[in-house]
Amino acid sequence: MKKMFENVRRRFNAATDKHDAEMPLTIKNYILLIVGFVVIVIGMALMTGGGSDNPEEFNYAMFSWRRITLAPLLIVGGFVFEIYALLKKF
């Protein structure tokens, strides 16, 4: 596991372009933006479901810990990470 993270870190540090000094956002910023977007999408996917097939029957699964706590935290964390990715200067 540690070796896998080391390979990811090495590839991230090697991501450069010859025009990076001229641009306000570098390739690394775009990689971080994609990671933040994926976190937001995962949070949205965790929030789905919980409905009932029968309108006469109430399903309490709609108020599970995953939908009420975990998913909103992931979405807000993803947006905070997006702001960090935009402001980070490499």
DSSP file (Angstrom, degrees, kcal/mol; ACC not computed):
  #  RESIDUE AA STRUCTURE BP1 BP2  ACC     N-H-->O    O-->H-N    N-H-->O    O-->H-N    TCO  KAPPA ALPHA  PHI   PSI    X-CA   Y-CA   Z-CA
    1    1 A M     >        0   0    0      0, 0.0     4,-2.0     0, 0.0     5,-0.2   0.000 360.0 360.0 360.0 -43.5    0.0    0.0    0.0
    2    2 A K  H  >  +     0   0    0      1,-0.2     4,-1.9     2,-0.2     5,-0.1   0.881 360.0  52.2 -64.0 -37.1    2.8    2.4    0.9
    3    3 A K  H  > S+     0   0    0      2,-0.2     4,-2.0     1,-0.2    -1,-0.2   0.861 106.5  54.0 -67.1 -35.2    4.6    1.6   -2.4
    4    4 A M  H  > S+     0   0    0      2,-0.2     4,-2.1     1,-0.2    -2,-0.2   0.925 109.7  46.5 -64.6 -44.5    1.3    2.4   -4.3
    5    5 A F  H  X S+     0   0    0     -4,-2.0     4,-2.5     1,-0.2    -1,-0.2   0.853 109.8  54.7 -66.6 -33.4    1.1    5.8   -2.7
    6    6 A E  H  X S+     0   0    0     -4,-1.9     4,-2.2     2,-0.2    -1,-0.2   0.899 108.2  48.8 -65.8 -39.4    4.7    6.5   -3.4
    7    7 A N  H  X S+     0   0    0     -4,-2.0     4,-2.2     2,-0.2    -2,-0.2   0.902 111.8  48.9 -65.6 -40.9    4.2    5.7   -7.1
    8    8 A V  H  X S+     0   0    0     -4,-2.1     4,-2.4     1,-0.2    -2,-0.2   0.923 112.1  48.5 -64.1 -43.9    1.1    8.1   -7.2
    9    9 A R  H  X S+     0   0    0     -4,-2.5     4,-2.4     1,-0.2    -2,-0.2   0.891 110.7  51.1 -63.9 -39.5    3.1   10.8   -5.4
   10   10 A R  H  X S+     0   0    0     -4,-2.2     4,-1.3     2,-0.2    -1,-0.2   0.909 111.8  46.6 -65.2 -42.1    6.1   10.4   -7.9
   11   11 A R  H  X S+     0   0    0     -4,-2.2     4,-0.7     2,-0.2    -2,-0.2   0.889 111.8  51.6 -67.2 -38.3    3.7   10.6  -10.9
   12   12 A F  H >< S+     0   0    0     -4,-2.4     3,-0.9     1,-0.2    -2,-0.2   0.920 110.7  47.5 -64.4 -43.1    2.0   13.7   -9.5
   13   13 A N  H 3< S+     0   0    0     -4,-2.4    -1,-0.2     1,-0.2    -2,-0.2   0.766 109.9  54.1 -69.0 -24.3    5.3   15.5   -8.9
   14   14 A A  H 3< S+     0   0    0     -4,-1.3     2,-1.0    -5,-0.2    -1,-0.2   0.573  79.9 107.4 -85.4  -9.3    6.5   14.6  -12.4
   15   15 A A    <<  +     0   0    0     -3,-0.9     2,-0.3    -4,-0.7    13,-0.3  -0.587  47.6 137.5 -75.3 103.7    3.4   16.1  -14.0
   16   16 A T        -     0   0    0     -2,-1.0     2,-0.3    11,-0.1    -2,-0.0  -0.913  36.4-155.5-140.1 166.4    4.7   19.3  -15.6
   17   17 A D    >   -     0   0    0     -2,-0.3     3,-1.4     1,-0.0     4,-0.2  -0.967  30.0-118.7-141.0 155.0    4.3   21.2  -18.9
   18   18 A K  T 3  S+     0   0    0     -2,-0.3     3,-0.3     1,-0.3     4,-0.1   0.708 114.5  50.2 -70.1 -18.2    6.7   23.7  -20.6
   19   19 A H  T >> S+     0   0    0      1,-0.2     4,-1.2     2,-0.1     3,-0.9   0.251  76.4 106.7-101.2  11.7    4.0   26.5  -20.3
   20   20 A D  T <4 S+     0   0    0     -3,-1.4     3,-0.3     1,-0.3    -1,-0.2   0.852  75.0  56.5 -60.6 -35.8    3.3   26.0  -16.6
   21   21 A A  T 34 S+     0   0    0     -3,-0.3    -1,-0.3    -4,-0.2    -2,-0.1   0.786 109.7  46.4 -68.0 -25.9    5.2   29.2  -15.6
   22   22 A E  T <4 S+     0   0    0     -3,-0.9    -1,-0.2    -4,-0.1    -2,-0.2   0.708 100.7  78.2 -87.6 -21.9    3.0   31.3  -17.9
   23   23 A M  S  < S-     0   0    0     -4,-1.2     3,-0.1    -3,-0.3     0, 0.0  -0.614  72.1-138.9 -95.5 147.7   -0.4   29.8  -16.8
   24   24 A P  S    S+     0   0    0      0, 0.0     2,-0.4     0, 0.0    -1,-0.1   0.827  95.8  40.7 -71.4 -30.1   -2.3   30.7  -13.7
   25   25 A L  S    S-     0   0    0     64,-0.1     2,-0.1    65,-0.0    64,-0.1  -0.969  77.9-156.0-119.3 135.3   -3.3   27.0  -13.2
   26   26 A T     >  -     0   0    0     -2,-0.4     4,-1.8     1,-0.1     5,-0.1  -0.395  37.6 -95.2 -98.1 178.6   -0.8   24.2  -13.8
   27   27 A I  H  > S+     0   0    0      1,-0.2     4,-2.2     2,-0.2     5,-0.2   0.868 125.6  57.6 -61.7 -36.1   -1.4   20.5  -14.7
   28   28 A K  H  > S+     0   0    0    -13,-0.3     4,-2.3     1,-0.2    -1,-0.2   0.886 103.7  52.5 -63.3 -38.4   -1.2   19.7  -11.0
   29   29 A N  H  > S+     0   0    0      1,-0.2     4,-2.3     2,-0.2    -1,-0.2   0.914 109.3  49.2 -62.3 -41.7   -4.0   22.1  -10.2
   30   30 A Y  H  X S+     0   0    0     -4,-1.8     4,-2.1     2,-0.2    -2,-0.2   0.873 108.8  52.5 -66.8 -36.2   -6.2   20.4  -12.8
   31   31 A I  H  X S+     0   0    0     -4,-2.2     4,-2.1     2,-0.2    -1,-0.2   0.926 110.7  47.8 -63.1 -44.0   -5.4   17.0  -11.3
   32   32 A L  H  X S+     0   0    0     -4,-2.3     4,-2.3     1,-0.2    -2,-0.2   0.871 109.4  54.0 -65.1 -36.3   -6.4   18.3   -7.9
   33   33 A L  H  X S+     0   0    0     -4,-2.3     4,-2.2     2,-0.2    -1,-0.2   0.896 108.1  49.5 -63.5 -39.7   -9.6   19.8   -9.4
   34   34 A I  H  X S+     0   0    0     -4,-2.1     4,-2.3     2,-0.2    -2,-0.2   0.902 109.6  51.6 -66.0 -40.4  -10.5   16.4  -10.9
   35   35 A V  H  X S+     0   0    0     -4,-2.1     4,-2.0     1,-0.2    -2,-0.2   0.923 110.7  48.4 -62.1 -44.3   -9.9   14.7   -7.5
   36   36 A G  H  X S+     0   0    0     -4,-2.3     4,-2.0     1,-0.2    -1,-0.2   0.888 110.2  51.7 -62.5 -39.4  -12.2   17.2   -5.8
   37   37 A F  H  X S+     0   0    0     -4,-2.2     4,-2.4     1,-0.2    -1,-0.2   0.896 108.1  51.5 -64.2 -40.1  -14.9   16.7   -8.5
   38   38 A V  H  X S+     0   0    0     -4,-2.3     4,-2.4     1,-0.2    -1,-0.2   0.894 108.4  51.7 -63.8 -39.7  -14.7   12.9   -8.0
   39   39 A V  H  X S+     0   0    0     -4,-2.0     4,-2.1     2,-0.2    -1,-0.2   0.907 110.1  49.2 -63.3 -41.1  -15.2   13.4   -4.2
   40   40 A I  H  X S+     0   0    0     -4,-2.0     4,-2.3     2,-0.2    -2,-0.2   0.913 110.7  49.8 -63.9 -43.0  -18.3   15.5   -4.8
   41   41 A V  H  X S+     0   0    0     -4,-2.4     4,-2.4     2,-0.2    -2,-0.2   0.891 109.4  51.6 -64.4 -39.4  -19.7   12.9   -7.2
   42   42 A I  H  X S+     0   0    0     -4,-2.4     4,-2.1     2,-0.2    -1,-0.2   0.910 109.4  50.9 -62.9 -41.4  -19.1   10.2   -4.6
   43   43 A G  H  X S+     0   0    0     -4,-2.1     4,-1.0     1,-0.2    -2,-0.2   0.903 110.5  48.6 -62.1 -41.6  -21.0   12.3   -2.0
   44   44 A M  H  X S+     0   0    0     -4,-2.3     4,-0.6     1,-0.2     3,-0.4   0.897 110.5  51.1 -64.8 -39.8  -23.9   12.8   -4.4
   45   45 A A  H >< S+     0   0    0     -4,-2.4     3,-0.9     1,-0.2    -2,-0.2   0.874 107.3  53.4 -66.1 -36.4  -24.0    9.1   -5.2
   46   46 A L  H 3< S+     0   0    0     -4,-2.1    -1,-0.2     1,-0.2    -2,-0.2   0.760 104.3  57.6 -68.5 -22.8  -24.1    8.2   -1.4
   47   47 A M  H 3< S+     0   0    0     -4,-1.0    -1,-0.2    -3,-0.4    -2,-0.2   0.631  89.0  96.2 -82.1 -13.6  -27.0   10.6   -1.0
   48   48 A T    <<  +     0   0    0     -3,-0.9     2,-0.1    -4,-0.6    -3,-0.0  -0.265  68.1  25.9 -77.4 163.4  -29.3    8.8   -3.5
   49   49 A G        +     0   0    0      1,-0.1     3,-0.1    18,-0.0    -3,-0.0  -0.272  49.4 121.5  87.8-170.6  -31.9    6.1   -2.7
   50   50 A G        +     0   0    0      1,-0.3    12,-0.4    -2,-0.1    11,-0.1   0.398  48.5 129.0  93.2  -2.3  -33.9    5.5    0.4
   51   51 A G        -     0   0    0     10,-0.1     2,-0.4    11,-0.1    -1,-0.3  -0.277  55.0-119.9 -80.4 171.0  -37.3    5.9   -1.2
   52   52 A S        -     0   0    0      1,-0.1    -1,-0.1     5,-0.1     7,-0.0  -0.875   1.8-143.5-112.6 145.4  -40.1    3.4   -1.0
   53   53 A D  S    S+     0   0    0     -2,-0.4    -1,-0.1     1,-0.1    -2,-0.0   0.808  92.5  60.1 -73.4 -30.0  -41.8    1.6   -3.8
   54   54 A N  S >  S-     0   0    0      1,-0.1     3,-1.5     3,-0.1    -1,-0.1  -0.885  72.3-153.6-102.2 120.5  -45.2    1.9   -2.1
   55   55 A P  T 3  S+     0   0    0      0, 0.0    -1,-0.1     0, 0.0    -2,-0.0   0.688  95.0  60.9 -68.1 -15.2  -46.4    5.4   -1.4
   56   56 A E  T 3  S+     0   0    0      2,-0.0     2,-0.5    -3,-0.0    -3,-0.0   0.608  96.7  70.6 -82.2 -12.4  -48.5    4.1    1.5
   57   57 A E  S <  S-     0   0    0     -3,-1.5     2,-0.4     2,-0.0    -3,-0.1  -0.907  74.1-143.4-113.5 131.0  -45.4    2.8    3.3
   58   58 A F        -     0   0    0     -2,-0.5     2,-0.6    -7,-0.0    -7,-0.1  -0.784  10.9-152.2 -94.6 133.3  -42.8    5.1    4.9
   59   59 A N    >   -     0   0    0     -2,-0.4     3,-1.1    -9,-0.1     4,-0.1  -0.918   8.6-164.2-109.6 117.1  -39.2    4.0    4.7
   60   60 A Y  G >  S+     0   0    0     -2,-0.6     3,-1.6     1,-0.2    -1,-0.1   0.524  76.8  87.9 -77.6  -4.8  -36.9    5.1    7.5
   61   61 A A  G >  S+     0   0    0      1,-0.3     3,-1.2   -11,-0.1    -1,-0.2   0.687  72.3  75.6 -65.7 -15.5  -33.8    4.2    5.4
   62   62 A M  G <  S+     0   0    0     -3,-1.1    -1,-0.3   -12,-0.4    -2,-0.1   0.785  94.0  50.6 -64.3 -26.4  -34.1    7.7    4.0
   63   63 A F  G <  S+     0   0    0     -3,-1.6    -1,-0.3   -13,-0.1    -2,-0.1  -0.120  82.0 141.8-104.6  35.5  -32.7    9.1    7.3
   64   64 A S    <>  -     0   0    0     -3,-1.2     4,-2.3     1,-0.1     5,-0.3  -0.304  65.6-110.9 -75.1 162.6  -29.6    6.8    7.5
   65   65 A W  H  >>S+     0   0    0      1,-0.2     4,-2.2     2,-0.2     5,-1.9   0.837 117.0  58.4 -60.9 -34.4  -26.3    8.0    8.7
   66   66 A R  I  4>S+     0   0    0      3,-0.2     5,-2.3     1,-0.2    -1,-0.2   0.906 113.0  36.6 -64.0 -42.5  -24.8    7.7    5.2
   67   67 A R  I  45S+     0   0    0     -3,-0.2    -2,-0.2    -6,-0.2    -1,-0.2   0.815 123.9  39.7 -82.6 -31.3  -27.4   10.1    3.7
   68   68 A I  I  <5S+     0   0    0     -4,-2.3    -3,-0.2     3,-0.1    -2,-0.2   0.814 133.7   9.4 -90.0 -32.1  -27.7   12.6    6.5
   69   69 A T  I  X5S+     0   0    0     -4,-2.2     4,-1.8    -5,-0.3    -3,-0.2   0.809 124.3  45.1-115.6 -56.1  -24.0   12.8    7.7
   70   70 A L  I  ><S+     0   0    0     -5,-1.9     4,-2.3     1,-0.2     5,-0.2   0.926 111.7  48.9 -65.6 -48.3  -21.5   11.2    5.5
   71   71 A A  H  ><S+     0   0    0     -5,-2.3     4,-2.3    -6,-0.2    -1,-0.2   0.928 112.5  46.3 -63.0 -47.6  -22.7   12.4    2.1
   72   72 A P  H  > S+     0   0    0      0, 0.0     4,-2.7     0, 0.0     5,-0.3   0.890 111.8  52.9 -62.9 -35.7  -23.0   16.1    3.0
   73   73 A L  H  X S+     0   0    0     -4,-1.8     4,-2.5     1,-0.2    -2,-0.2   0.908 110.1  47.9 -64.3 -40.1  -19.6   16.0    4.7
   74   74 A L  H  X S+     0   0    0     -4,-2.3     4,-2.4     2,-0.2    -1,-0.2   0.906 112.7  48.8 -65.2 -40.7  -18.0   14.5    1.5
   75   75 A I  H  X S+     0   0    0     -4,-2.3     4,-2.1     2,-0.2    -2,-0.2   0.942 114.5  43.6 -66.6 -47.0  -19.7   17.1   -0.7
   76   76 A V  H  X S+     0   0    0     -4,-2.7     4,-2.4     1,-0.2    -2,-0.2   0.912 114.3  51.3 -64.7 -41.4  -18.6   20.1    1.5
   77   77 A G  H  X S+     0   0    0     -4,-2.5     4,-2.4    -5,-0.3    -1,-0.2   0.881 108.3  52.7 -61.7 -37.7  -15.1   18.6    1.8
   78   78 A G  H  X S+     0   0    0     -4,-2.4     4,-2.0     2,-0.2    -1,-0.2   0.903 109.6  47.7 -64.2 -41.2  -15.0   18.2   -2.0
   79   79 A F  H  X S+     0   0    0     -4,-2.1     4,-2.0     2,-0.2    -2,-0.2   0.892 111.5  50.1 -67.8 -38.4  -15.9   21.9   -2.5
   80   80 A V  H  X S+     0   0    0     -4,-2.4     4,-2.2     1,-0.2    -2,-0.2   0.910 110.9  50.1 -63.6 -40.9  -13.3   23.0    0.1
   81   81 A F  H  X S+     0   0    0     -4,-2.4     4,-2.6     1,-0.2    -2,-0.2   0.863 106.9  55.3 -65.1 -35.4  -10.7   20.8   -1.7
   82   82 A E  H  X S+     0   0    0     -4,-2.0     4,-1.9     2,-0.2    -1,-0.2   0.914 107.9  48.5 -62.1 -43.0  -11.8   22.5   -5.0
   83   83 A I  H  X S+     0   0    0     -4,-2.0     4,-2.0     2,-0.2    -2,-0.2   0.922 112.0  49.4 -62.8 -44.1  -11.1   25.9   -3.5
   84   84 A Y  H  X S+     0   0    0     -4,-2.2     4,-2.0     1,-0.2    -2,-0.2   0.914 109.0  52.9 -59.9 -42.9   -7.7   24.7   -2.3
   85   85 A A  H  < S+     0   0    0     -4,-2.6    -1,-0.2     1,-0.2    -2,-0.2   0.849 110.9  47.1 -64.1 -33.7   -6.9   23.2   -5.7
   86   86 A L  H  < S+     0   0    0     -4,-1.9    -1,-0.2     1,-0.2    -2,-0.2   0.861 117.6  40.9 -74.2 -35.3   -7.7   26.6   -7.3
   87   87 A L  H  < S+     0   0    0     -4,-2.0    -2,-0.2    -5,-0.2     2,-0.2   0.661  87.0 108.6 -89.5 -16.9   -5.6   28.6   -4.9
   88   88 A K     <  -     0   0    0     -4,-2.0     2,-0.6    -5,-0.2   -59,-0.1  -0.425  55.6-154.8 -66.6 129.1   -2.6   26.3   -4.6
   89   89 A K              0   0    0     -2,-0.2   -64,-0.1     1,-0.1    -1,-0.1  -0.927 360.0 360.0-108.3 117.3    0.5   27.7   -6.3
   90   90 A F              0   0    0     -2,-0.6    -1,-0.1     0, 0.0    -2,-0.0   0.418 360.0 360.0 -94.6 360.0    3.0   25.1   -7.4
